[in-house]
Amino acid sequence: MKTHDKRGVWYEVQQTAHHAPRTKIHHLITPILLAFLLMITTRALLAQSEQPPIPQVHVVAEGENLTVIATQYGLTVEDLLRVNNLTNQDVLFVGQELVIPGGNGEAVATLYTVQAGDTLAAIAEQFNTTAVSLVESNRLINPNTPPTVGQTLSLVSRTGSAAPQPVLGQPYLVKSGDSLLTIAASFNLSPTVIIAANQLAYPTYLFPGQRLRLPATTPYRDLPGDLLDVAVDPLPLKPGQTAVISVQSVANDPPTGHLGDQILHFIPSESGHIAFIGIDAFTPPGNYPLGIANGSQATFSQAVQIAPSDYVTQFVTLPETLNALLDPTVRSDEEVVLAPIFTQFTAERQWSGLFQTPVLSSTFVTARYGDGRSYNGNDVISYHSGVDFAGGIGTPVVAPANGTVVFSDVLEVRGLTVILNHGQGIMTSYSHLSESLVTPGQAVATGETIGAVGSSGLSNGPHLHWELRIHNVPVDALQWTERPFP
């Protein structure tokens, strides 16, 4: 019993001796941890609440020059040149915004449409605000997720202006054997400047192909590889529109890509490469993946928003004698015949500037592009793939731009039809004609008469049906009469 008692006492002493220090340490560590967590939380909240100062901005008015503006604010011309990255040779224009050094501006609430390649951090830098502020004001979930191209963000600009301010710099791709010191020496920079511009950790480890932003006076975009710019125009995209995707890179390699399930056909442009793409009228609204591969240098991907359309239903009454042409197989068979023509691609661009309307004597549109078509009160089986212009039998139809005739013949639904190739995947067609004045292979100039208005095919009266297709996707041709492409 005594042995048992001694063992029990010994065990209890050991237990007490073992746990007593843990209890003291626990009581000591708990307030330290709480204080540490409070300190971290406070610093995070302070970092989020800290806002950069707002510069004062002057909008150039009629008759002003740098001397007048500098005098107005008690500055020198050199002060204005330095802060605004200008030279004495630069010419001011009315409405130009100049930063006034030493001045205090006001925050400006504004809206911003997300561009291709934008990140929340990049947008924040353009407006002198923070990504956290963008997340909060737009109820976003993840600040690291790229916003959707075409998305509208509400924000408070702290640049003194509602317009985004360009971020400056130039890209540099790390080569094998490069180090921070060798790169800094090559560009006459301090390593600390490169570290700060790229938010690099210390010590800094570089790897081949890594992209660095170096100081420069040219606009800079934070894109993968050697890409300088990626753009989608116009924004936001809507069904029935023509869009231009443009890509610029250091190496200027021909890119490949897609938007949704459409392949992008890139062609050289003055500053890089562009691709035309048509958004079908029946395209459901939503986000569509844009992917671009720039040789072996970079791969770019981001979602593009396509907004809802405002198309309605057109109700068309046809005589019974034309009912046979309403058979869906008749229309689909005709599309099969035309597909090889509409998908032709020639690299040379024949047009220049705005397209003109093909019926000069009348700009009256009797049926717009994109509306659903209900014939004789039946269900909508298709949408109107072109624009209808009023005109009497024999009214001249002219080429809206330079092109080459690739088709002139009679079709069941479209009647007598002429198709022009304008190059780079852009085709226009002219249907229900009473007469064609051109032949395949013939070159035509802007304003040249190519036919006459009629009522052939599936038609309930004289008019011209004008289509514009991009790689066989029908789009609203009137957009090409309102703005030049590219």
C-alpha positions in Angstrom: 0.0 0.0 0.0 2.8 2.3 0.9 4.6 1.6 -2.3 1.3 2.2 -4.1 0.8 5.4 -2.2 4.3 6.6 -2.9 3.9 5.9 -6.5 0.7 7.8 -6.5 2.2 10.8 -4.8 5.2 10.6 -7.0 3.0 10.5 -10.1 1.0 13.5 -8.9 4.1 15.5 -8.2 5.4 14.8 -11.7 2.1 15.7 -13.2 2.0 19.0 -11.3 5.5 19.8 -12.1 4.9 19.0 -15.8 1.8 21.2 -16.3 2.5 24.1 -14.1 5.0 25.7 -16.5 2.7 25.2 -19.5 0.0 27.1 -17.6 2.3 30.0 -16.9 3.6 30.1 -20.5 0.0 30.0 -21.8 -1.0 33.0 -19.7 2.1 34.8 -20.9 1.8 34.0 -24.6 -2.0 34.8 -25.0 -1.8 38.6 -24.4 1.3 38.7 -26.6 -0.5 37.0 -29.5 -3.5 39.2 -29.0 -1.4 42.3 -29.0 0.5 41.1 -32.1 -2.7 40.3 -34.0 -4.2 43.7 -33.0 -1.1 45.4 -34.3 -1.2 43.6 -37.6 -4.9 44.3 -38.0 -4.5 47.9 -37.2 -1.6 48.3 -39.7 -3.7 46.6 -42.4 -6.7 48.9 -41.7 -4.4 52.0 -41.7 -2.8 50.9 -44.9 -6.2 50.5 -46.5 -7.4 53.8 -45.2 -4.2 55.7 -46.3 -4.9 57.5 -49.5 -2.3 59.1 -51.7 -2.5 62.9 -52.0 -4.6 64.4 -54.8 -2.7 66.6 -57.2 -4.2 69.8 -58.6 -5.1 69.6 -62.3 -5.5 72.5 -64.8 -7.5 72.1 -67.9 -6.0 74.1 -70.8 -8.4 76.8 -72.1 -8.5 78.7 -75.4 -5.5 81.0 -75.8 -3.5 79.6 -73.0 0.2 78.5 -73.2 2.7 77.2 -70.7 3.9 80.7 -69.8 0.4 81.9 -69.0 -0.4 78.8 -66.9 2.9 78.8 -65.1 2.4 82.5 -64.2 -1.1 81.8 -63.0 0.2 79.4 -60.4 3.4 81.1 -59.5 5.5 78.4 -61.2 8.1 78.2 -63.9 7.6 76.7 -67.3 10.3 74.2 -66.5 8.2 73.0 -63.5 5.3 72.3 -65.7 7.4 70.6 -68.3 9.1 68.3 -65.8 5.9 67.2 -63.9 3.9 66.6 -67.1 6.7 64.9 -69.1 6.5 67.6 -71.7 9.2 69.3 -73.9 9.4 72.8 -75.2 8.4 71.4 -78.6 5.1 70.0 -77.4 2.0 71.9 -78.4 -0.9 72.3 -75.9 -4.5 71.7 -77.0 -7.8 72.9 -75.5 -9.0 70.5 -72.9 -5.6 69.1 -72.1 -5.0 68.4 -68.5 -1.8 69.5 -66.7 -0.7 68.6 -63.2 0.1 71.6 -61.1 3.1 70.8 -58.8 2.5 71.6 -55.2 -1.2 72.1 -55.6 -4.0 70.2 -53.9 -6.9 68.8 -55.9 -10.2 67.2 -55.2 -11.4 63.6 -55.5 -13.6 63.0 -58.5 -16.3 60.3 -58.7 -16.4 58.7 -62.1 -17.0 55.5 -64.1 -14.4 53.5 -65.9 -14.9 50.8 -68.6 -12.4 48.0 -68.2 -10.0 47.6 -71.1 -8.3 44.5 -72.3 -5.2 43.7 -70.1 -6.5 45.7 -67.1 -6.0 44.5 -63.6 -7.5 46.1 -60.5 -4.0 47.2 -59.5 -3.3 48.7 -62.9 -6.7 50.6 -62.9 -6.0 51.8 -59.4 -2.6 53.2 -60.4 -4.2 55.1 -63.3 -6.5 56.9 -60.8 -4.1 57.3 -57.9 -6.3 55.0 -55.7 -6.0 51.5 -54.4 -7.2 48.1 -55.5 -8.9 47.7 -52.1 -11.0 50.8 -52.8 -12.1 49.4 -56.2 -13.1 46.1 -54.5 -15.1 47.8 -51.9 -16.9 50.3 -54.2 -17.8 47.6 -56.7 -18.5 44.8 -54.3 -15.9 42.6 -55.9 -14.8 39.3 -54.3 -11.2 38.8 -55.2 -8.8 41.8 -55.9 -6.4 39.4 -57.7 -9.1 38.2 -60.3 -8.8 40.3 -63.5 -12.0 42.3 -64.2 -14.0 41.5 -67.3 -13.3 43.6 -70.4 -16.2 46.0 -71.0 -17.2 45.9 -67.4 -18.1 49.3 -65.9 -16.5 50.1 -62.5 -17.4 53.0 -60.3 -14.5 54.7 -58.5 -13.2 57.8 -56.9 -10.3 59.3 -58.9 -7.6 60.9 -56.8 -5.6 62.3 -59.8 -7.6 65.5 -59.8 -9.3 64.3 -63.0 -12.0 61.9 -64.1 -9.8 60.7 -66.9 -7.3 57.8 -66.4 -3.7 59.0 -66.2 -1.1 56.9 -68.2 1.3 54.8 -66.3 4.8 55.2 -67.7 7.6 52.6 -68.2 9.0 50.1 -70.6 9.1 46.3 -70.4 12.3 44.3 -70.1 12.5 40.5 -70.4 15.2 38.9 -68.3 17.7 37.0 -70.3 19.9 34.1 -69.2 22.8 35.4 -67.2 21.1 38.6 -66.2 21.2 39.9 -62.7 19.7 42.9 -61.0 23.0 44.7 -61.1 23.7 44.0 -64.8 20.3 45.2 -65.8 20.5 48.3 -63.7 24.0 49.1 -65.2 22.7 48.5 -68.7 20.0 51.1 -68.2 22.0 53.4 -66.0 19.6 52.8 -63.1 19.8 52.0 -59.4 18.9 48.4 -58.5 16.6 49.9 -55.8 14.6 51.7 -58.5 14.0 48.4 -60.3 13.1 46.7 -57.1 10.6 49.4 -56.1 9.0 49.6 -59.6 8.4 45.8 -59.7 7.7 45.3 -56.0 10.4 42.7 -55.9 11.4 40.8 -52.7 14.8 41.1 -51.2 17.0 39.3 -51.9 15.9 39.4 -55.5 16.1 36.3 -57.7 15.5 36.7 -61.4 14.7 34.1 -64.0 14.9 34.0 -67.8 11.7 35.3 -69.4 10.7 37.3 -66.3 9.1 40.7 -67.2 10.4 43.8 -65.5 9.1 47.3 -65.7 11.8 49.9 -66.2 11.5 53.7 -65.9 10.6 55.4 -69.2 8.5 58.2 -70.6 6.2 56.0 -72.7 2.9 54.5 -71.6 3.3 51.1 -69.9 0.8 48.2 -69.5 1.4 45.3 -67.3 1.0 42.4 -69.8 2.6 39.0 -70.2 5.8 38.5 -72.1 6.8 41.1 -74.6 3.3 42.4 -75.2 3.0 46.2 -75.2 -0.7 46.5 -75.7 -3.9 44.5 -76.3 -7.1 46.4 -77.1 -10.7 45.6 -77.9 -12.7 48.3 -79.7 -15.5 49.3 -79.3 -16.5 48.7 -75.7 -18.8 47.5 -74.4 -19.4 45.0 -77.2 -23.0 44.3 -78.3 -24.6 41.7 -80.6 -24.4 42.9 -84.2 -21.3 45.0 -83.8 -17.9 44.8 -85.6 -15.0 44.6 -83.1 -11.3 45.2 -83.7 -8.8 43.3 -81.6 -5.3 44.9 -81.7 -2.1 43.6 -80.5 1.3 45.2 -80.1 4.5 43.5 -79.0 8.3 44.2 -78.9 9.1 41.4 -81.3 6.0 42.2 -83.5 5.5 38.4 -84.0 2.2 37.6 -85.8 -0.3 36.6 -83.1 -3.0 34.0 -83.1 -6.1 34.0 -81.0 -9.8 33.5 -80.5 -12.9 35.3 -79.0 -15.3 32.7 -77.8 -15.4 30.0 -80.5 -14.4 32.5 -83.3 -10.8 32.3 -84.6 -9.1 35.7 -84.9 -7.4 36.4 -88.3 -4.6 38.8 -87.5 -3.2 41.1 -90.2 -0.3 43.6 -89.9 -1.2 47.2 -89.0 0.8 50.4 -88.6 1.5 49.6 -84.9 1.3 45.8 -84.7 -1.5 43.5 -85.7 -5.3 43.7 -85.8 -8.2 41.3 -86.3 -11.8 42.1 -87.3 -14.5 40.0 -85.7 -18.3 40.1 -86.0 -20.7 39.6 -83.1 -23.8 37.7 -84.3 -27.1 39.3 -83.5 -28.3 36.1 -81.7 -25.2 36.1 -79.4 -26.4 35.6 -75.8 -25.2 38.2 -73.4 -22.4 37.1 -71.1 -18.6 36.7 -70.7 -16.6 35.2 -73.5 -12.9 34.2 -73.3 -10.4 36.2 -75.3 -7.2 34.3 -75.8 -4.1 35.5 -77.7 -0.8 33.7 -78.3 2.1 35.9 -79.3 4.5 33.3 -80.8 6.6 31.8 -78.0 6.7 35.1 -76.1 3.4 35.3 -74.3 -0.1 34.0 -73.8 -2.8 36.4 -72.9 -6.3 35.5 -71.6 -9.2 37.6 -70.2 -13.0 37.4 -70.3 -14.8 39.9 -72.6 -18.3 41.1 -71.7 -21.0 41.1 -74.4 -23.9 43.2 -73.4 -27.6 42.4 -74.1 -29.1 43.5 -77.4 -32.2 45.7 -77.9 -33.5 43.9 -81.0 -37.3 43.4 -81.4 -39.4 41.3 -83.8 -40.4 42.4 -87.3 -43.7 41.1 -88.6 -43.6 40.6 -92.3 -46.6 39.7 -94.5 -45.9 37.8 -97.7 -48.2 36.5 -100.5 -48.9 32.8 -100.6 -46.9 32.5 -103.8 -43.7 33.0 -101.7 -44.5 30.5 -98.9 -42.3 27.9 -100.4 -39.3 30.2 -99.8 -40.0 30.2 -96.1 -38.9 26.6 -95.8 -35.9 26.6 -93.5 -34.0 24.2 -95.8 -34.2 26.6 -98.7 -32.5 29.3 -96.6 -29.9 26.9 -95.1 -29.1 25.5 -98.6 -28.5 29.0 -99.8 -26.2 29.7 -96.9 -24.2 26.6 -97.8 -23.8 27.9 -101.4 -22.6 31.3 -100.1 -20.3 30.2 -97.3 -17.3 29.6 -99.5 -17.7 33.1 -101.0 -18.2 34.9 -97.7 -15.3 33.1 -96.0 -12.8 34.2 -98.6 -9.8 36.0 -97.1 -7.5 38.4 -98.9 -4.9 40.3 -96.9 -5.1 43.5 -98.9 -7.5 46.1 -97.5 -9.2 47.8 -100.4 -11.4 50.3 -98.5 -10.4 53.5 -96.7 -12.3 55.6 -94.2 -16.1 55.5 -93.8 -18.4 53.4 -96.0 -21.2 55.3 -97.7 -24.8 54.1 -97.9 -25.5 52.1 -101.1 -28.6 54.0 -102.1 -27.7 57.6 -102.5 -31.2 58.8 -103.4 -32.6 57.5 -100.1 -31.3 57.0 -96.6 -34.7 55.8 -95.4 -34.3 52.4 -93.6 -37.4 50.2 -93.9 -36.0 47.4 -91.7 -33.0 47.5 -89.5 -30.4 44.9 -88.8 -30.8 42.3 -86.1 -34.5 42.1 -85.4 -36.2 38.7 -85.4 -38.3 37.9 -88.4 -41.9 36.6 -88.1 -43.5 35.8 -91.5 -47.3 35.8 -91.8 -47.7 35.6 -88.0 -45.6 32.5 -87.5 -42.8 31.9 -85.1 -39.5 33.8 -85.4 -37.2 31.5 -87.5 -34.4 33.9 -88.2 -33.1 37.4 -87.6 -32.7 40.2 -90.2 -29.1 39.8 -91.3 -28.9 43.1 -93.2 -30.3 46.6 -93.5 -33.2 47.4 -95.9 -33.3 50.7 -97.8 -36.4 52.1 -99.5 -36.2 52.6 -103.3 -38.2 52.2 -106.4 -37.6 49.7 -109.2 -34.4 50.8 -111.0 -33.0 53.1 -108.3 -29.2 53.0 -108.6 -27.3 50.9 -106.1 -23.6 52.0 -105.6 -20.5 50.5 -104.0 -20.1 51.9 -100.5 -16.3 51.4 -100.7 -13.7 50.1 -103.1 -13.9 46.4 -103.7 -13.9 43.4 -106.1 -17.0 41.7 -107.4 -16.9 38.0 -106.3 -20.5 37.1 -107.0 -23.3 38.2 -109.4 -26.2 35.8 -109.8 -29.7 34.8 -108.8 -30.5 33.1 -105.5 -33.9 31.7 -104.3 -34.2 33.8 -101.1 -32.0 36.8 -101.9 -33.0 37.1 -105.5 -30.5 38.8 -107.9 -27.5 39.4 -105.7 -24.1 41.1 -106.0 -21.3 40.4 -103.5 -18.2 42.6 -103.1 -14.9 41.6 -101.4 -13.3 44.6 -99.6 -10.4 42.6 -98.3 -9.3 41.3 -94.9 -12.5 39.2 -94.5 -14.9 42.1 -95.1 -17.7 41.3 -97.6 -20.9 43.2 -98.6 -23.9 41.9 -100.5 -26.8 43.6 -102.3 -29.9 41.6 -102.8 -33.4 41.7 -104.4 -31.9 43.6 -107.3 -33.7 44.2 -110.6 -30.4 44.5 -112.5 -26.7 43.8 -112.0 -24.2 45.9 -113.8 -21.0 44.1 -112.8 -19.3 40.7 -113.3 -17.1 38.6 -111.0 -13.5 39.7 -110.9 -14.4 43.3 -111.7 -12.9 46.1 -109.5 -15.3 48.8 -108.4 -14.7 52.1 -106.8 -16.6 54.0 -104.0 -19.8 55.4 -105.4 -19.7 53.3 -108.7 -23.1 52.0 -109.7 -23.2 48.2 -109.4 -26.9 47.4 -109.9 -30.5 48.6 -109.4 -33.1 48.2 -106.7 -35.7 45.5 -107.4 -38.0 43.0 -105.6 -36.6 39.6 -106.7 -36.5 36.6 -104.4 -38.2 36.7 -100.9 -39.5 40.2 -101.1 -42.9 41.9 -100.6 -41.9 45.1 -102.4 -39.0 47.0 -104.0 -36.1 47.6 -101.7 -32.4 46.9 -101.3 -31.2 44.4 -98.7 -27.6 45.3 -97.8 -25.4 43.0 -95.7 -21.9 43.3 -94.3 -20.2 40.1 -93.2 -16.9 39.5 -91.4 -15.7 36.0 -92.0 -19.3 35.1 -92.8 -20.8 36.6 -89.7 -23.5 39.2 -90.5 -23.1 42.5 -88.6 -24.8 45.9 -88.7 -23.5 47.6 -91.9 -24.6 51.0 -90.6 -21.8 50.9 -88.0 -19.3 51.1 -90.9 -21.0 54.3 -92.1 -20.7 55.9 -88.7 -17.1 55.2 -87.8 -14.0 54.2 -89.8 -12.4 50.7 -89.4 -9.8 50.1 -88.3 
